[in-house]
């Protein structure tokens, strides 16, 4: 059986790697994947302590968060496709202005 501390360490490592990815990267797709990694780290942390305390409430919340994240992923990926079609790049420096004027 896997201990509570090792599962908590893995969830904190996932969250930390995701946070570093959000801070240090410029590609909007990589930033999105880092945010998803942070969300999965939080979900693992919730499930870990739900298992430790023999409570099902955090596990239900985690399933709801995963379902909402799936719908959010579809919307976010469609926005990424539209931004790429408009600017021909996924670099965050290109997206300083989102107007459709003559300078875009």
C-alpha positions as CSV (number, residue, x, y, z in Angstrom):
1,X,0.0,0.0,0.0
2,X,1.3,3.5,-0.9
3,X,1.7,5.8,2.0
4,X,0.0,9.1,2.5
5,X,3.2,11.1,2.5
6,X,4.4,9.7,-0.9
7,X,1.0,10.4,-2.5
8,X,1.0,13.9,-1.0
9,X,4.6,14.4,-2.3
10,X,3.6,13.3,-5.8
11,X,0.7,15.7,-5.8
12,X,2.8,18.6,-4.6
13,X,5.5,17.8,-7.2
14,X,2.8,17.8,-10.0
15,X,1.5,21.1,-8.8
16,X,5.0,22.6,-8.5
17,X,6.0,21.4,-12.0
18,X,2.8,22.9,-13.4
19,X,3.4,26.2,-11.6
20,X,7.0,26.4,-13.0
21,X,5.6,25.7,-16.5
22,X,3.1,28.5,-16.2
23,X,5.7,31.0,-15.0
24,X,8.5,30.1,-17.3
25,X,7.0,29.2,-20.7
26,X,5.8,31.5,-23.5
27,X,3.9,29.0,-25.6
28,X,0.2,29.3,-24.8
29,X,-0.4,25.6,-25.4
30,X,2.3,24.6,-22.9
31,X,0.9,27.1,-20.4
32,X,-2.5,25.4,-20.7
33,X,-1.0,22.0,-20.2
34,X,0.8,23.2,-17.1
35,X,-2.4,24.6,-15.7
36,X,-4.0,21.1,-16.3
37,X,-1.1,19.5,-14.5
38,X,-1.6,21.8,-11.6
39,X,-5.3,20.9,-11.5
40,X,-4.5,17.2,-11.5
41,X,-2.1,17.7,-8.7
42,X,-4.9,19.3,-6.6
43,X,-7.2,16.5,-7.6
44,X,-4.7,13.8,-6.5
45,X,-4.2,15.7,-3.2
46,X,-8.0,15.7,-2.6
47,X,-8.3,12.0,-3.3
48,X,-5.3,11.2,-1.1
49,X,-6.8,12.9,1.9
50,X,-10.3,11.5,1.2
51,X,-8.8,8.0,1.2
52,X,-6.9,8.8,4.4
53,X,-10.0,10.0,6.2
54,X,-12.4,7.5,4.7
55,X,-14.6,10.2,3.3
56,X,-16.1,10.2,-0.2
57,X,-16.9,13.9,-0.5
58,X,-13.6,15.0,-1.9
59,X,-13.6,12.2,-4.4
60,X,-17.0,13.3,-5.7
61,X,-15.7,16.9,-6.0
62,X,-12.7,15.6,-7.9
63,X,-14.9,13.7,-10.4
64,X,-16.9,16.9,-10.9
65,X,-13.7,18.9,-11.4
66,X,-12.5,16.4,-14.0
67,X,-15.8,16.7,-15.8
68,X,-15.8,20.5,-15.8
69,X,-12.1,20.4,-16.9
70,X,-13.0,18.3,-19.9
71,X,-15.6,20.8,-21.1
72,X,-13.2,23.7,-20.4
73,X,-10.5,21.9,-22.4
74,X,-12.7,21.9,-25.5
75,X,-13.4,25.6,-25.2
76,X,-9.8,26.5,-24.5
77,X,-8.4,24.5,-27.3
78,X,-10.9,26.1,-29.7
79,X,-9.8,29.5,-28.5
80,X,-6.1,28.5,-29.1
81,X,-7.0,27.4,-32.7
82,X,-8.7,30.8,-33.3
83,X,-5.7,32.7,-31.9
84,X,-3.3,30.7,-34.0
85,X,-5.3,31.3,-37.2
86,X,-5.4,35.0,-36.4
87,X,-1.8,35.6,-35.3
88,X,0.0,32.6,-36.9
89,X,1.9,32.1,-33.6
90,X,1.3,30.6,-30.1
91,X,3.8,32.9,-28.4
92,X,2.2,34.9,-25.6
93,X,4.1,38.1,-26.6
94,X,2.0,38.2,-29.9
95,X,-1.3,38.4,-27.9
96,X,-0.7,41.7,-26.3
97,X,-3.6,43.2,-28.2
98,X,-6.6,41.2,-29.2
99,X,-8.3,43.9,-31.4
100,X,-9.2,43.2,-35.0
101,X,-8.2,46.6,-36.3
102,X,-5.8,47.4,-39.1
103,X,-2.7,46.8,-36.9
104,X,-3.5,43.1,-36.1
